[in-house]
Amino acid sequence: MDRTLKAVYVWTVLALIWMGLELLLYGEIQPRTVDNIMWFLFLPFIYKAEN
């Protein structure tokens, strides 16, 4: 359970950083379907790395 929470925490921090970069570069957060798909594909790698 601790590993899962840590992975979700890292995932959330990366998402916030990504949104901050979009605000900095584009002036707004642009929701894109491809970004959502990539985040869910990226989650197992974060979970595996949190060993």
ZIBEL-V123791 format. One record per backbone hydrogen bond with DSSP energy under -1.0 kcal/mol. NH is the residue of the N-H (numbers start at 1). CO is the residue of the C=O. Records with the same first field share a line. If there is no record, write none. Layout:
NH->CO  CO
This chain:
5->1
6->2
7->3
8->4
9->5
10->6
11->7
12->8
13->9
14->10
15->11
16->12
17->13
18->14
19->15
20->16
21->17
22->18
23->19
24->20
25->21
26->22
27->23
36->32
37->33
38->34
39->35
40->36
41->37
42->38
43->39
46->42
47->43
48->44
49->45
50->46
51->49
